């Protein structure tokens, strides 16, 4: 998982300092809503795989990642919780 463990030997996003978050701010901010949702599921005892499955079930597994992220951002702004966590 990119947020918690990093990808391809890179530093996990959760460990980014302020400067690093700023250098890729658009990607970091776009994905943060997803990472926060996964983290809430993990804190409730779900595995990260189960968390992702729940997110896909709520937003539509047939949709693109970009579409799901946009939907999650809109829900967050409107204070809508489709995930129940």
ABEGO torsion letter per residue (X at the ends): XAAAAEBGGBBBAAABBAAAAAAAAAAAAAAAAAAAAAAAAAAAGBBAAAAAAAAAAAAEAABBAAAAAAAAAAAAAAGBBAAGX
